[in-house]
Amino acid sequence: MDGAEARDLQAQLAAAVQALNHGAHPSARLAANQWLLALQGSPQAWALAASLLASPDPSLPADLLFFAAQMLRRKIQSPSAPLPDPAAQLLDALLLAARRFCLGPPRLLTQICLALAALALRAEGGVDGLFARMQHLPDPALLELLTVLPEEVAQDQSGDTGVNAAARCRFTRELLAHAPAVLKFLLAQSEKPDGADGVSLHERSRRVLRCLLSWVRVGCFSGMPGAELAAHPLLTFAFNSLQVSSSFDVAIEVMTELVSQYQDLPQAFLSKILHIREVLLLPALANRSEKVIAGLTSLMCEVGLAAPALVAEGSNQAIALSDALLRCIAFSSEDWEIADSTLQFWCSLAHFLLGIDVQAAKRNATRELFLPVFSSLLDALLFRAQITDTDGVSTIPDGLAQFRLNLEELLVDICLLLGAPAYINKLLSGGGWGLSTQSIPWKEVEVRMYALSMVSDTILQDGSPLDFSIIMHFVNILSSRTPAELNGCHFLVYKSFGDVIGSYSKCLSSAKSNIKPLLLFCASGIAKSVSANACSLALRKLCEDASSFIHDPQNLEILFWISEGMDEGNLRIEDEEEIISAITHALCSVLDKELRKSSLSRLLCSSYSAVKKINDVDRDQSLRQGPGAYTQALNLAVRGLHRMGALFSHLAASVASGLIDDDTISVLLGIFWPLLEKLSKSSHMENTSLSAAACRSLSSAIHSCGQHFQILLPNILECLSTNFLLYQRHDCFLKTAANVIEEFGHKEEYSVVCVRTFETFSSAASLSNLNSSYTCDQEPDLVEAYVNFTSAFIRCCPKEVIFASGSLLELSFQKAAICSTAMHRGAALAAMSYLSCFLDVSLTAVLESPECLSDGSRDVVLVQILARCGEGLMSNVLYALLGVSALSRVKSLPSEYLRHGEAEMIIQLWLKVLQDAASDYLHSRTVSNGRNHPGYMQGKGGRTLKRIIRDFAESHRNIPIPCPA
């Protein structure tokens, strides 16, 4: 490239950089970027970039020079661009540029130094050559170069620069060989006066610390004796830099890194803790300097984490460290990051104290020493975990919610250290709570209830007697408040009390006199969304744990009052289901048969009405003409159906145990099914939420009261199949049909209707279109529902039904094989589960009746399907294992996936291994004389098969997939 060409190319480069950085039009920036990428990959880029950095022209733009340095760095790092020969010329050019731009611009100097570091990593003898030449650099440039050199190791480990582990190790060793000289240089720099080399004292200190941090991370003090390291002047320099605001953050990083790497240093830093607390921390707390507080907290926690045994000795310095961290926790700020950053240290110390393996006397003495510390820690945590504002607050801030979530483990540790009785006493003996309802500090009460609920398992396992009279005192106060009095913080109080009641329901409900106020409390808390979930769960626990008292008439009326409050529609469906389940549990314990029957019917009265209203929409002109009214009626019907499903789900256990008689079930179903049957024949089923709720309630009813549905089975399956043909995106009809098959499929009298349902489903266009992984990925829920239905069909139906459904089963098997290659994990796994089920049923038929292989046998249909579809199955399973793109699939595995001669080798190998694995499998089945023997695939053949398939998939999965033609 002659001079004219070089000048022309330089002008084009300048224009492209200008367009990229300052162009007004996106198209111009895109074109400039593409041109620059092409230039960067060209051989001319080396000389062009080097000439720009060496040019004496002072008018060259800074961003052009920066791009030139960056381009050199990227070419050096690129595995596809070999270094110029000799590399020493490039090294000298970069060193010359670093000398020229030693005083800035800073970004340009950093980029030049990064290029030098990349070159030292890749060139033969690069580190030694660089250190031999860098001595002539001005101190600012030398300091920057020494800072980025160790960082090249970490940056290269991020992955994309093509340097292997051996080269990185060599680079690190060569760097560390020069560490003594580097540390000597840094010490000299730290002692220079203000203004030397045109750099201020504060700026130089920060640069020295940055460089020291880089070398500490690469291990510059490795092998140095602990005492010598602790007394090193650079550590003293770093410690003194804590008192300089401009270098404080870097000094913290340096010392934190040192403490984490060198086990002898925590003792040295612990000896300075009194100075840190008195000279640095206390003034920062007084001045509310969050940056300093956060940094000191980080350093002190690192010291404690590095040596918990040292802290556990309980020296004056250890206690001072604990006191300093307690002060940091109690510091009030807008977020909870400072307090949260201490939690790992406290958990580490607590675990150490709880796990001390020494003589009992010494262990107890150590714990006694720290009991006041952890007692104060609990106080500090409760203070920071309080709600920050009581005026109109209805939710906990995200930061506080996360802090509370992170507190759980530490609260359990504190409870274990203090002991359950002491922990409870500390929480429930709040001074000033008194009996007055006007002066109760609700924020304090709320956070203490939170802390009590978090450790419920630990307290209950302790088994100590519990006095919860103060809790009942608050429950009585809260349950008597009117809705107008309950706003903001008070509803968060309800939430925390709801959590406590749910956690300790067995203890609280042991006294009959507590039941009514507890139920009234739950009723009040359920009325507001923020506390509804906690209080609905508490209600369920109460109804389960207080079954001997809950069915008293006055308590039942409160439960019905709660259920009637749900009609306002303010609760989540999940909370409504919890409430219905709770009340159903209570009603099932009612001894009077007629009262139980009428009470259950009363519980669903509003739900029945909601469904009846939507069924009668054609008669109600106001609903037909008002979209808003129709939407409201539809939502109420959905909620009503979910409540019915919740009731029937909870009845299952009571029906099985005989608590609920057939007469009661008949009464409930006598209302439920006619409403549902009419609804299923209406156009309202087009609504996804309504159809899903209807199917779910029907599934629950069938599961609980199966025998009562036998006479209705043909109608049920006809409704499901008809609706699926009408609304083929609604997979709920398939799911419910699968439940029906599981419940009744084994009965021969329903064989015809089961086959007819299978035929109807299979004729649906949505299922017929499941002929590629793309369509499977577009309808994953439909795929899962379909293969789950077919799995239930083949598992539950008699042999005669299987024989009559041969063509349908073959079609389903083919579709499942295709769906197993879907990218959607749920759809693929469901399809594979069906394939496994099909194979298992087929093998069972062969083992139980070998004559099934004759043409006249009913079971031969399964074997014939496997014979016809086996090749497609194996092909699709391989596709699924290898993640082969559907775009690249042909009739067989793409040739690019197999190495030369591999096809012939794996056929012979796999056939042999498959034969051995099959022998193992058959042996485990015949020896165990059962279907679920845990030895499947555990023999030598089975293990070998799993290994070669795993190895094949792993060694071929990452081979580049060819682009489609």
Secondary structure, 3 states (H helix, E strand, C coil): CCHHHHHHHHHHHHHHHHHHHHCCCHHHHHHHHHHHHHHHCCCHHHHHHHHHHHCCCCCCCHHHHHHHHHHHHHHHHCCCCCCCCCHHHHHHHHHHHHHHCCCCCHHHHHHHHHHHHHHHHHCCCHHHHHHHHHHHCCHHHHHHHHHHHHHHHHHHHCCCCCCCHHHHHHHHHHHHHCHHHHHHHHHHHHCCCCCHHHCCHHHHHHHHHHHHHHHHHHCCCCCCCHHHHHCCHHHHHHHHHHHCHHHHHHHHHHHHHHHHHCCCHHHHHHCCHHHHHHHHHHHHHHHCCHHHHHHHHHHHHHHHHHCHHHHHCCCHHHHHHHHHHHHHHHCCCCCCHHHHHCHHHHHHHHHHHHCCCCCHHHHHHHHHHHHHHHHHHHHHHHHHCCCCCCCCCCCCCHHHHHHHHHHHHHHHHHHHHHCHHHHHHHHHCCCCCCCCCCCCCHHHHHHHHHHHHHCHHHHHHHCCCCCCHHHHHHHHHHHCCCHHHCCCHHHHHHHHHHHHHHHCHHHHCCCHHHHHHHHHHHHHHHCCHHHHHHHHHHHHHHHHHCHHHHCCHHHHHHHHHHHHHHHHCCCCHHHHHHHHHHHHHHHHCCCCHHHHHHHHHHHCHHHHHHHHHHHCCCCCHHHHHCHHHHHHHHHHHHHHHHHHHHHHHHHHHHHHHCCCCHHHHHHHHHHHHHHHHHHHCCHHHHCHHHHHHHHHHHHHHHHHCHHHHHHHHHHHHHHHHHHHHHCCCCCHHHHHHHHHHHHHCCCHHHHHHHHHHHHHHHCCHHHHCCCCHHHHHHCHHHHHHHHHHHHHHHHHCCHHHHHHCHHHHHHHHHHHHHHCCCCCHHHHHHHHHHHHHHHHHHHHHHHHCHHHHCCCCCCHHHHHHHHHHHHHHHHHHHHHHHCCCHHHCCCCCCHHHCCCCHHHHHHHHHHHHHHHHHHHHHHHHHHHCCCCCCCCCCCHHHHHHHHHHHHHHHHHCCCCCCCCC
